[in-house]
């Protein structure tokens, strides 16, 4: 599960939302390397109504990542304390590291009348759906598993064995894409198309009758 975006943004003055009276909890999943984080970051930049949730994790911080921007980087002990005080909406082990969704962030964004968007793995998405049945689930697919493998190789953050593991996980995750409300393809070199597809989905779902009732 990865999760990113500037923290504290939900403390800003909420934008007027005349068209969308019911804030949504949007869950975005997809295999590692498919471009989820890039898409969600660009979506929130273009449409400030959508506020990303910053995931907590025990994995090590990578070069170029900022604490509390890309993730809340915690020690295993800090993560355990957060779990013990019911500070996580959900949590799971992914690729041998803990990931979790800070529940106070989710509640703060929704209380401000804005849409909270969470980038998370399918295991976490299932947990969110069980806890929040009206959450909106969107799965991002690569054009092909070969294309995804090439993206992981270009990223260069995993060795061959780790890439092989991520490929196997990706195949299993893609097979479960039918469990989501929507599945879209992130075409190589065209992430803007995926951004606007997600925005159109959010707008349509916000106008749905009967509306989604998100309670966290």
Biotite code that builds the C-alpha atoms (Angstrom):
import biotite.structure as struc

atoms = struc.array([
    struc.Atom([0.000, 0.000, 0.000], chain_id="A", res_id=1, res_name="UNK", atom_name="CA", element="C"),
    struc.Atom([1.448, 3.200, -0.778], chain_id="A", res_id=2, res_name="UNK", atom_name="CA", element="C"),
    struc.Atom([0.006, 6.508, 0.172], chain_id="A", res_id=3, res_name="UNK", atom_name="CA", element="C"),
    struc.Atom([1.122, 10.025, -0.384], chain_id="A", res_id=4, res_name="UNK", atom_name="CA", element="C"),
    struc.Atom([0.311, 13.671, -0.420], chain_id="A", res_id=5, res_name="UNK", atom_name="CA", element="C"),
    struc.Atom([0.739, 16.730, 1.639], chain_id="A", res_id=6, res_name="UNK", atom_name="CA", element="C"),
    struc.Atom([-0.460, 16.390, 5.181], chain_id="A", res_id=7, res_name="UNK", atom_name="CA", element="C"),
    struc.Atom([-2.415, 19.159, 6.900], chain_id="A", res_id=8, res_name="UNK", atom_name="CA", element="C"),
    struc.Atom([-4.112, 20.190, 3.666], chain_id="A", res_id=9, res_name="UNK", atom_name="CA", element="C"),
    struc.Atom([-7.464, 19.307, 5.190], chain_id="A", res_id=10, res_name="UNK", atom_name="CA", element="C"),
    struc.Atom([-7.025, 22.169, 7.675], chain_id="A", res_id=11, res_name="UNK", atom_name="CA", element="C"),
    struc.Atom([-7.311, 24.711, 4.865], chain_id="A", res_id=12, res_name="UNK", atom_name="CA", element="C"),
    struc.Atom([-10.590, 26.540, 4.340], chain_id="A", res_id=13, res_name="UNK", atom_name="CA", element="C"),
    struc.Atom([-12.824, 24.097, 2.468], chain_id="A", res_id=14, res_name="UNK", atom_name="CA", element="C"),
    struc.Atom([-13.764, 24.957, -1.091], chain_id="A", res_id=15, res_name="UNK", atom_name="CA", element="C"),
    struc.Atom([-17.435, 25.624, -1.816], chain_id="A", res_id=16, res_name="UNK", atom_name="CA", element="C"),
    struc.Atom([-19.100, 22.571, -3.192], chain_id="A", res_id=17, res_name="UNK", atom_name="CA", element="C"),
    struc.Atom([-22.471, 23.402, -4.621], chain_id="A", res_id=18, res_name="UNK", atom_name="CA", element="C"),
    struc.Atom([-22.562, 20.473, -7.035], chain_id="A", res_id=19, res_name="UNK", atom_name="CA", element="C"),
    struc.Atom([-21.263, 17.789, -4.680], chain_id="A", res_id=20, res_name="UNK", atom_name="CA", element="C"),
    struc.Atom([-23.010, 17.898, -1.300], chain_id="A", res_id=21, res_name="UNK", atom_name="CA", element="C"),
    struc.Atom([-21.753, 14.500, -0.123], chain_id="A", res_id=22, res_name="UNK", atom_name="CA", element="C"),
    struc.Atom([-17.987, 14.123, 0.334], chain_id="A", res_id=23, res_name="UNK", atom_name="CA", element="C"),
    struc.Atom([-16.582, 10.793, -0.808], chain_id="A", res_id=24, res_name="UNK", atom_name="CA", element="C"),
    struc.Atom([-13.930, 8.421, 0.451], chain_id="A", res_id=25, res_name="UNK", atom_name="CA", element="C"),
    struc.Atom([-12.131, 7.344, -2.734], chain_id="A", res_id=26, res_name="UNK", atom_name="CA", element="C"),
    struc.Atom([-9.801, 4.339, -2.685], chain_id="A", res_id=27, res_name="UNK", atom_name="CA", element="C"),
    struc.Atom([-7.302, 3.976, -5.541], chain_id="A", res_id=28, res_name="UNK", atom_name="CA", element="C"),
    struc.Atom([-5.451, 0.687, -5.966], chain_id="A", res_id=29, res_name="UNK", atom_name="CA", element="C"),
    struc.Atom([-3.234, -0.886, -8.575], chain_id="A", res_id=30, res_name="UNK", atom_name="CA", element="C"),
    struc.Atom([-0.057, -2.921, -8.845], chain_id="A", res_id=31, res_name="UNK", atom_name="CA", element="C"),
    struc.Atom([3.280, -1.486, -7.778], chain_id="A", res_id=32, res_name="UNK", atom_name="CA", element="C"),
    struc.Atom([4.728, 0.671, -10.562], chain_id="A", res_id=33, res_name="UNK", atom_name="CA", element="C"),
    struc.Atom([1.432, 1.373, -12.331], chain_id="A", res_id=34, res_name="UNK", atom_name="CA", element="C"),
    struc.Atom([1.622, 5.106, -11.540], chain_id="A", res_id=35, res_name="UNK", atom_name="CA", element="C"),
    struc.Atom([-0.983, 5.432, -8.788], chain_id="A", res_id=36, res_name="UNK", atom_name="CA", element="C"),
    struc.Atom([0.908, 8.070, -6.813], chain_id="A", res_id=37, res_name="UNK", atom_name="CA", element="C"),
    struc.Atom([1.603, 10.244, -9.852], chain_id="A", res_id=38, res_name="UNK", atom_name="CA", element="C"),
    struc.Atom([-2.038, 10.121, -10.911], chain_id="A", res_id=39, res_name="UNK", atom_name="CA", element="C"),
    struc.Atom([-3.410, 10.960, -7.466], chain_id="A", res_id=40, res_name="UNK", atom_name="CA", element="C"),
    struc.Atom([-0.928, 13.816, -6.978], chain_id="A", res_id=41, res_name="UNK", atom_name="CA", element="C"),
    struc.Atom([-1.896, 15.359, -10.311], chain_id="A", res_id=42, res_name="UNK", atom_name="CA", element="C"),
    struc.Atom([-5.601, 14.852, -9.615], chain_id="A", res_id=43, res_name="UNK", atom_name="CA", element="C"),
    struc.Atom([-5.369, 16.750, -6.328], chain_id="A", res_id=44, res_name="UNK", atom_name="CA", element="C"),
    struc.Atom([-3.296, 19.513, -7.960], chain_id="A", res_id=45, res_name="UNK", atom_name="CA", element="C"),
    struc.Atom([-5.883, 20.073, -10.674], chain_id="A", res_id=46, res_name="UNK", atom_name="CA", element="C"),
    struc.Atom([-8.921, 19.561, -8.459], chain_id="A", res_id=47, res_name="UNK", atom_name="CA", element="C"),
    struc.Atom([-8.273, 20.736, -4.851], chain_id="A", res_id=48, res_name="UNK", atom_name="CA", element="C"),
    struc.Atom([-11.680, 19.361, -3.895], chain_id="A", res_id=49, res_name="UNK", atom_name="CA", element="C"),
    struc.Atom([-9.875, 16.004, -3.743], chain_id="A", res_id=50, res_name="UNK", atom_name="CA", element="C"),
    struc.Atom([-7.431, 15.714, -0.825], chain_id="A", res_id=51, res_name="UNK", atom_name="CA", element="C"),
    struc.Atom([-4.949, 12.807, -0.634], chain_id="A", res_id=52, res_name="UNK", atom_name="CA", element="C"),
    struc.Atom([-4.472, 10.899, 2.606], chain_id="A", res_id=53, res_name="UNK", atom_name="CA", element="C"),
    struc.Atom([-0.864, 10.351, 3.702], chain_id="A", res_id=54, res_name="UNK", atom_name="CA", element="C"),
    struc.Atom([-0.320, 6.700, 4.595], chain_id="A", res_id=55, res_name="UNK", atom_name="CA", element="C"),
    struc.Atom([1.750, 5.625, 7.611], chain_id="A", res_id=56, res_name="UNK", atom_name="CA", element="C"),
    struc.Atom([4.427, 2.996, 6.964], chain_id="A", res_id=57, res_name="UNK", atom_name="CA", element="C"),
    struc.Atom([7.343, 1.252, 8.618], chain_id="A", res_id=58, res_name="UNK", atom_name="CA", element="C"),
    struc.Atom([9.330, 0.889, 5.388], chain_id="A", res_id=59, res_name="UNK", atom_name="CA", element="C"),
    struc.Atom([12.505, 2.894, 4.947], chain_id="A", res_id=60, res_name="UNK", atom_name="CA", element="C"),
    struc.Atom([12.375, 6.334, 3.393], chain_id="A", res_id=61, res_name="UNK", atom_name="CA", element="C"),
    struc.Atom([13.650, 6.369, -0.203], chain_id="A", res_id=62, res_name="UNK", atom_name="CA", element="C"),
    struc.Atom([15.769, 9.043, -1.781], chain_id="A", res_id=63, res_name="UNK", atom_name="CA", element="C"),
    struc.Atom([13.605, 12.001, -2.782], chain_id="A", res_id=64, res_name="UNK", atom_name="CA", element="C"),
    struc.Atom([10.766, 11.145, -0.403], chain_id="A", res_id=65, res_name="UNK", atom_name="CA", element="C"),
    struc.Atom([9.653, 13.534, 2.333], chain_id="A", res_id=66, res_name="UNK", atom_name="CA", element="C"),
    struc.Atom([8.265, 12.510, 5.690], chain_id="A", res_id=67, res_name="UNK", atom_name="CA", element="C"),
    struc.Atom([4.597, 13.530, 6.131], chain_id="A", res_id=68, res_name="UNK", atom_name="CA", element="C"),
    struc.Atom([4.399, 14.328, 2.409], chain_id="A", res_id=69, res_name="UNK", atom_name="CA", element="C"),
    struc.Atom([4.877, 10.993, 0.667], chain_id="A", res_id=70, res_name="UNK", atom_name="CA", element="C"),
    struc.Atom([4.320, 8.884, 3.789], chain_id="A", res_id=71, res_name="UNK", atom_name="CA", element="C"),
    struc.Atom([4.362, 9.149, 7.553], chain_id="A", res_id=72, res_name="UNK", atom_name="CA", element="C"),
    struc.Atom([7.578, 7.173, 8.097], chain_id="A", res_id=73, res_name="UNK", atom_name="CA", element="C"),
    struc.Atom([7.322, 5.458, 11.483], chain_id="A", res_id=74, res_name="UNK", atom_name="CA", element="C"),
    struc.Atom([9.386, 2.974, 13.422], chain_id="A", res_id=75, res_name="UNK", atom_name="CA", element="C"),
    struc.Atom([7.688, -0.367, 14.147], chain_id="A", res_id=76, res_name="UNK", atom_name="CA", element="C"),
    struc.Atom([7.226, 0.787, 17.742], chain_id="A", res_id=77, res_name="UNK", atom_name="CA", element="C"),
    struc.Atom([5.589, 4.056, 16.691], chain_id="A", res_id=78, res_name="UNK", atom_name="CA", element="C"),
    struc.Atom([3.314, 2.222, 14.287], chain_id="A", res_id=79, res_name="UNK", atom_name="CA", element="C"),
    struc.Atom([2.300, -0.228, 17.011], chain_id="A", res_id=80, res_name="UNK", atom_name="CA", element="C"),
    struc.Atom([1.437, 2.625, 19.391], chain_id="A", res_id=81, res_name="UNK", atom_name="CA", element="C"),
    struc.Atom([-0.748, 4.212, 16.692], chain_id="A", res_id=82, res_name="UNK", atom_name="CA", element="C"),
    struc.Atom([-2.523, 0.882, 16.197], chain_id="A", res_id=83, res_name="UNK", atom_name="CA", element="C"),
    struc.Atom([-3.013, 0.411, 19.928], chain_id="A", res_id=84, res_name="UNK", atom_name="CA", element="C"),
    struc.Atom([-4.837, 3.705, 20.308], chain_id="A", res_id=85, res_name="UNK", atom_name="CA", element="C"),
    struc.Atom([-7.144, 2.941, 17.350], chain_id="A", res_id=86, res_name="UNK", atom_name="CA", element="C"),
    struc.Atom([-5.490, 5.616, 15.246], chain_id="A", res_id=87, res_name="UNK", atom_name="CA", element="C"),
    struc.Atom([-5.684, 3.624, 11.993], chain_id="A", res_id=88, res_name="UNK", atom_name="CA", element="C"),
    struc.Atom([-8.720, 3.036, 9.813], chain_id="A", res_id=89, res_name="UNK", atom_name="CA", element="C"),
    struc.Atom([-7.008, -0.096, 8.483], chain_id="A", res_id=90, res_name="UNK", atom_name="CA", element="C"),
    struc.Atom([-3.531, -1.597, 8.464], chain_id="A", res_id=91, res_name="UNK", atom_name="CA", element="C"),
    struc.Atom([-1.749, -4.444, 6.729], chain_id="A", res_id=92, res_name="UNK", atom_name="CA", element="C"),
    struc.Atom([1.656, -5.905, 5.929], chain_id="A", res_id=93, res_name="UNK", atom_name="CA", element="C"),
    struc.Atom([2.674, -5.298, 2.310], chain_id="A", res_id=94, res_name="UNK", atom_name="CA", element="C"),
    struc.Atom([6.068, -6.450, 0.968], chain_id="A", res_id=95, res_name="UNK", atom_name="CA", element="C"),
    struc.Atom([7.209, -7.142, 4.558], chain_id="A", res_id=96, res_name="UNK", atom_name="CA", element="C"),
    struc.Atom([6.363, -3.658, 5.876], chain_id="A", res_id=97, res_name="UNK", atom_name="CA", element="C"),
    struc.Atom([3.390, -2.272, 7.796], chain_id="A", res_id=98, res_name="UNK", atom_name="CA", element="C"),
    struc.Atom([1.116, 0.285, 6.125], chain_id="A", res_id=99, res_name="UNK", atom_name="CA", element="C"),
    struc.Atom([-1.911, 1.985, 7.636], chain_id="A", res_id=100, res_name="UNK", atom_name="CA", element="C"),
    struc.Atom([-4.444, 4.775, 7.094], chain_id="A", res_id=101, res_name="UNK", atom_name="CA", element="C"),
    struc.Atom([-4.558, 7.472, 9.839], chain_id="A", res_id=102, res_name="UNK", atom_name="CA", element="C"),
    struc.Atom([-8.232, 7.729, 10.699], chain_id="A", res_id=103, res_name="UNK", atom_name="CA", element="C"),
    struc.Atom([-8.065, 11.334, 11.947], chain_id="A", res_id=104, res_name="UNK", atom_name="CA", element="C"),
    struc.Atom([-6.918, 12.503, 8.512], chain_id="A", res_id=105, res_name="UNK", atom_name="CA", element="C"),
    struc.Atom([-9.865, 10.823, 6.829], chain_id="A", res_id=106, res_name="UNK", atom_name="CA", element="C"),
    struc.Atom([-12.376, 12.292, 9.266], chain_id="A", res_id=107, res_name="UNK", atom_name="CA", element="C"),
    struc.Atom([-10.881, 15.773, 9.014], chain_id="A", res_id=108, res_name="UNK", atom_name="CA", element="C"),
    struc.Atom([-11.033, 15.865, 5.212], chain_id="A", res_id=109, res_name="UNK", atom_name="CA", element="C"),
    struc.Atom([-14.605, 14.589, 5.072], chain_id="A", res_id=110, res_name="UNK", atom_name="CA", element="C"),
    struc.Atom([-15.729, 16.965, 7.836], chain_id="A", res_id=111, res_name="UNK", atom_name="CA", element="C"),
    struc.Atom([-14.409, 19.846, 5.720], chain_id="A", res_id=112, res_name="UNK", atom_name="CA", element="C"),
    struc.Atom([-16.735, 18.766, 2.900], chain_id="A", res_id=113, res_name="UNK", atom_name="CA", element="C"),
    struc.Atom([-13.958, 17.554, 0.639], chain_id="A", res_id=114, res_name="UNK", atom_name="CA", element="C"),
    struc.Atom([-13.255, 14.189, -0.960], chain_id="A", res_id=115, res_name="UNK", atom_name="CA", element="C"),
    struc.Atom([-10.599, 12.066, 0.767], chain_id="A", res_id=116, res_name="UNK", atom_name="CA", element="C"),
    struc.Atom([-8.560, 9.922, -1.629], chain_id="A", res_id=117, res_name="UNK", atom_name="CA", element="C"),
    struc.Atom([-6.476, 7.014, -0.438], chain_id="A", res_id=118, res_name="UNK", atom_name="CA", element="C"),
    struc.Atom([-3.804, 5.179, -2.433], chain_id="A", res_id=119, res_name="UNK", atom_name="CA", element="C"),
    struc.Atom([-3.728, 1.666, -1.052], chain_id="A", res_id=120, res_name="UNK", atom_name="CA", element="C"),
    struc.Atom([-3.127, -1.981, -1.956], chain_id="A", res_id=121, res_name="UNK", atom_name="CA", element="C"),
    struc.Atom([-6.047, -4.375, -2.626], chain_id="A", res_id=122, res_name="UNK", atom_name="CA", element="C"),
    struc.Atom([-5.790, -5.947, 0.835], chain_id="A", res_id=123, res_name="UNK", atom_name="CA", element="C"),
    struc.Atom([-6.287, -2.518, 2.388], chain_id="A", res_id=124, res_name="UNK", atom_name="CA", element="C"),
    struc.Atom([-9.046, -1.686, -0.083], chain_id="A", res_id=125, res_name="UNK", atom_name="CA", element="C"),
    struc.Atom([-10.992, -4.757, 1.034], chain_id="A", res_id=126, res_name="UNK", atom_name="CA", element="C"),
    struc.Atom([-10.583, -3.679, 4.653], chain_id="A", res_id=127, res_name="UNK", atom_name="CA", element="C"),
    struc.Atom([-11.853, -0.180, 3.866], chain_id="A", res_id=128, res_name="UNK", atom_name="CA", element="C"),
    struc.Atom([-14.846, -1.557, 1.952], chain_id="A", res_id=129, res_name="UNK", atom_name="CA", element="C"),
    struc.Atom([-15.740, -3.767, 4.924], chain_id="A", res_id=130, res_name="UNK", atom_name="CA", element="C"),
    struc.Atom([-15.540, -0.804, 7.319], chain_id="A", res_id=131, res_name="UNK", atom_name="CA", element="C"),
    struc.Atom([-16.974, 1.845, 4.967], chain_id="A", res_id=132, res_name="UNK", atom_name="CA", element="C"),
    struc.Atom([-19.333, 0.082, 2.529], chain_id="A", res_id=133, res_name="UNK", atom_name="CA", element="C"),
    struc.Atom([-20.036, 3.272, 0.560], chain_id="A", res_id=134, res_name="UNK", atom_name="CA", element="C"),
    struc.Atom([-16.370, 4.020, -0.162], chain_id="A", res_id=135, res_name="UNK", atom_name="CA", element="C"),
    struc.Atom([-15.682, 4.426, -3.897], chain_id="A", res_id=136, res_name="UNK", atom_name="CA", element="C"),
    struc.Atom([-13.097, 1.891, -5.136], chain_id="A", res_id=137, res_name="UNK", atom_name="CA", element="C"),
    struc.Atom([-11.089, 2.484, -8.339], chain_id="A", res_id=138, res_name="UNK", atom_name="CA", element="C"),
    struc.Atom([-8.452, 0.103, -9.707], chain_id="A", res_id=139, res_name="UNK", atom_name="CA", element="C"),
    struc.Atom([-5.687, 1.316, -12.043], chain_id="A", res_id=140, res_name="UNK", atom_name="CA", element="C"),
    struc.Atom([-4.457, -1.239, -14.578], chain_id="A", res_id=141, res_name="UNK", atom_name="CA", element="C"),
    struc.Atom([-1.291, -1.182, -16.686], chain_id="A", res_id=142, res_name="UNK", atom_name="CA", element="C"),
    struc.Atom([-1.681, -1.711, -20.454], chain_id="A", res_id=143, res_name="UNK", atom_name="CA", element="C"),
    struc.Atom([-0.064, -5.138, -19.955], chain_id="A", res_id=144, res_name="UNK", atom_name="CA", element="C"),
    struc.Atom([1.999, -7.038, -17.390], chain_id="A", res_id=145, res_name="UNK", atom_name="CA", element="C"),
    struc.Atom([5.020, -6.652, -19.688], chain_id="A", res_id=146, res_name="UNK", atom_name="CA", element="C"),
    struc.Atom([4.575, -2.889, -19.694], chain_id="A", res_id=147, res_name="UNK", atom_name="CA", element="C"),
    struc.Atom([4.405, -2.915, -15.901], chain_id="A", res_id=148, res_name="UNK", atom_name="CA", element="C"),
    struc.Atom([7.592, -4.977, -15.680], chain_id="A", res_id=149, res_name="UNK", atom_name="CA", element="C"),
    struc.Atom([9.388, -2.407, -17.840], chain_id="A", res_id=150, res_name="UNK", atom_name="CA", element="C"),
    struc.Atom([8.187, 0.430, -15.603], chain_id="A", res_id=151, res_name="UNK", atom_name="CA", element="C"),
    struc.Atom([9.527, -1.331, -12.524], chain_id="A", res_id=152, res_name="UNK", atom_name="CA", element="C"),
    struc.Atom([12.881, -1.901, -14.223], chain_id="A", res_id=153, res_name="UNK", atom_name="CA", element="C"),
    struc.Atom([13.138, 1.784, -15.182], chain_id="A", res_id=154, res_name="UNK", atom_name="CA", element="C"),
    struc.Atom([12.289, 2.818, -11.630], chain_id="A", res_id=155, res_name="UNK", atom_name="CA", element="C"),
    struc.Atom([15.380, 0.969, -10.417], chain_id="A", res_id=156, res_name="UNK", atom_name="CA", element="C"),
    struc.Atom([14.356, 0.849, -6.754], chain_id="A", res_id=157, res_name="UNK", atom_name="CA", element="C"),
    struc.Atom([14.098, -2.974, -6.611], chain_id="A", res_id=158, res_name="UNK", atom_name="CA", element="C"),
    struc.Atom([16.499, -5.718, -7.616], chain_id="A", res_id=159, res_name="UNK", atom_name="CA", element="C"),
    struc.Atom([15.531, -8.551, -9.963], chain_id="A", res_id=160, res_name="UNK", atom_name="CA", element="C"),
    struc.Atom([14.158, -10.777, -7.206], chain_id="A", res_id=161, res_name="UNK", atom_name="CA", element="C"),
    struc.Atom([12.032, -7.976, -5.779], chain_id="A", res_id=162, res_name="UNK", atom_name="CA", element="C"),
    struc.Atom([10.710, -7.109, -9.236], chain_id="A", res_id=163, res_name="UNK", atom_name="CA", element="C"),
    struc.Atom([9.762, -10.742, -9.796], chain_id="A", res_id=164, res_name="UNK", atom_name="CA", element="C"),
    struc.Atom([7.824, -10.733, -6.513], chain_id="A", res_id=165, res_name="UNK", atom_name="CA", element="C"),
    struc.Atom([6.039, -7.510, -7.459], chain_id="A", res_id=166, res_name="UNK", atom_name="CA", element="C"),
    struc.Atom([5.146, -8.964, -10.845], chain_id="A", res_id=167, res_name="UNK", atom_name="CA", element="C"),
    struc.Atom([3.595, -12.041, -9.231], chain_id="A", res_id=168, res_name="UNK", atom_name="CA", element="C"),
    struc.Atom([1.686, -9.820, -6.817], chain_id="A", res_id=169, res_name="UNK", atom_name="CA", element="C"),
    struc.Atom([0.561, -7.612, -9.701], chain_id="A", res_id=170, res_name="UNK", atom_name="CA", element="C"),
    struc.Atom([-0.883, -10.583, -11.600], chain_id="A", res_id=171, res_name="UNK", atom_name="CA", element="C"),
    struc.Atom([-2.889, -11.619, -8.540], chain_id="A", res_id=172, res_name="UNK", atom_name="CA", element="C"),
    struc.Atom([-4.082, -8.056, -7.900], chain_id="A", res_id=173, res_name="UNK", atom_name="CA", element="C"),
    struc.Atom([-5.157, -7.514, -11.499], chain_id="A", res_id=174, res_name="UNK", atom_name="CA", element="C"),
    struc.Atom([-7.182, -10.726, -11.375], chain_id="A", res_id=175, res_name="UNK", atom_name="CA", element="C"),
    struc.Atom([-9.212, -9.191, -8.513], chain_id="A", res_id=176, res_name="UNK", atom_name="CA", element="C"),
    struc.Atom([-9.900, -5.875, -10.277], chain_id="A", res_id=177, res_name="UNK", atom_name="CA", element="C"),
    struc.Atom([-13.532, -6.925, -10.725], chain_id="A", res_id=178, res_name="UNK", atom_name="CA", element="C"),
    struc.Atom([-14.069, -6.366, -6.991], chain_id="A", res_id=179, res_name="UNK", atom_name="CA", element="C"),
    struc.Atom([-13.748, -2.600, -7.563], chain_id="A", res_id=180, res_name="UNK", atom_name="CA", element="C"),
    struc.Atom([-16.441, -0.151, -8.654], chain_id="A", res_id=181, res_name="UNK", atom_name="CA", element="C"),
    struc.Atom([-14.327, 0.975, -11.610], chain_id="A", res_id=182, res_name="UNK", atom_name="CA", element="C"),
    struc.Atom([-11.165, -0.164, -13.405], chain_id="A", res_id=183, res_name="UNK", atom_name="CA", element="C"),
    struc.Atom([-9.211, 2.159, -15.705], chain_id="A", res_id=184, res_name="UNK", atom_name="CA", element="C"),
    struc.Atom([-6.023, 1.696, -17.733], chain_id="A", res_id=185, res_name="UNK", atom_name="CA", element="C"),
    struc.Atom([-3.079, 4.042, -17.213], chain_id="A", res_id=186, res_name="UNK", atom_name="CA", element="C"),
    struc.Atom([-1.622, 4.165, -20.701], chain_id="A", res_id=187, res_name="UNK", atom_name="CA", element="C"),
    struc.Atom([2.161, 4.600, -20.805], chain_id="A", res_id=188, res_name="UNK", atom_name="CA", element="C"),
    struc.Atom([3.132, 8.275, -21.177], chain_id="A", res_id=189, res_name="UNK", atom_name="CA", element="C"),
    struc.Atom([-0.522, 9.393, -20.932], chain_id="A", res_id=190, res_name="UNK", atom_name="CA", element="C"),
    struc.Atom([-1.268, 9.722, -17.190], chain_id="A", res_id=191, res_name="UNK", atom_name="CA", element="C"),
    struc.Atom([-3.395, 12.828, -17.820], chain_id="A", res_id=192, res_name="UNK", atom_name="CA", element="C"),
    struc.Atom([-6.056, 10.620, -19.389], chain_id="A", res_id=193, res_name="UNK", atom_name="CA", element="C"),
    struc.Atom([-6.279, 8.515, -16.219], chain_id="A", res_id=194, res_name="UNK", atom_name="CA", element="C"),
    struc.Atom([-6.417, 11.654, -14.068], chain_id="A", res_id=195, res_name="UNK", atom_name="CA", element="C"),
    struc.Atom([-9.418, 13.008, -15.928], chain_id="A", res_id=196, res_name="UNK", atom_name="CA", element="C"),
    struc.Atom([-11.150, 9.623, -15.997], chain_id="A", res_id=197, res_name="UNK", atom_name="CA", element="C"),
    struc.Atom([-10.966, 9.455, -12.207], chain_id="A", res_id=198, res_name="UNK", atom_name="CA", element="C"),
    struc.Atom([-12.225, 13.035, -11.880], chain_id="A", res_id=199, res_name="UNK", atom_name="CA", element="C"),
    struc.Atom([-15.192, 12.227, -14.120], chain_id="A", res_id=200, res_name="UNK", atom_name="CA", element="C"),
    struc.Atom([-15.947, 9.163, -12.006], chain_id="A", res_id=201, res_name="UNK", atom_name="CA", element="C"),
    struc.Atom([-15.836, 11.207, -8.790], chain_id="A", res_id=202, res_name="UNK", atom_name="CA", element="C"),
    struc.Atom([-18.168, 13.851, -10.235], chain_id="A", res_id=203, res_name="UNK", atom_name="CA", element="C"),
    struc.Atom([-20.647, 11.236, -11.421], chain_id="A", res_id=204, res_name="UNK", atom_name="CA", element="C"),
    struc.Atom([-20.606, 9.382, -8.089], chain_id="A", res_id=205, res_name="UNK", atom_name="CA", element="C"),
    struc.Atom([-21.018, 12.608, -6.118], chain_id="A", res_id=206, res_name="UNK", atom_name="CA", element="C"),
    struc.Atom([-24.262, 13.259, -8.024], chain_id="A", res_id=207, res_name="UNK", atom_name="CA", element="C"),
    struc.Atom([-25.541, 9.712, -7.616], chain_id="A", res_id=208, res_name="UNK", atom_name="CA", element="C"),
    struc.Atom([-29.080, 9.189, -6.374], chain_id="A", res_id=209, res_name="UNK", atom_name="CA", element="C"),
    struc.Atom([-29.293, 7.722, -3.819], chain_id="A", res_id=210, res_name="UNK", atom_name="CA", element="C"),
    struc.Atom([-25.958, 9.195, -2.692], chain_id="A", res_id=211, res_name="UNK", atom_name="CA", element="C"),
    struc.Atom([-23.084, 7.308, -1.144], chain_id="A", res_id=212, res_name="UNK", atom_name="CA", element="C"),
    struc.Atom([-23.214, 7.796, 2.632], chain_id="A", res_id=213, res_name="UNK", atom_name="CA", element="C"),
    struc.Atom([-19.650, 7.715, 3.932], chain_id="A", res_id=214, res_name="UNK", atom_name="CA", element="C"),
    struc.Atom([-19.325, 7.210, 7.672], chain_id="A", res_id=215, res_name="UNK", atom_name="CA", element="C"),
    struc.Atom([-15.857, 6.803, 9.209], chain_id="A", res_id=216, res_name="UNK", atom_name="CA", element="C"),
])
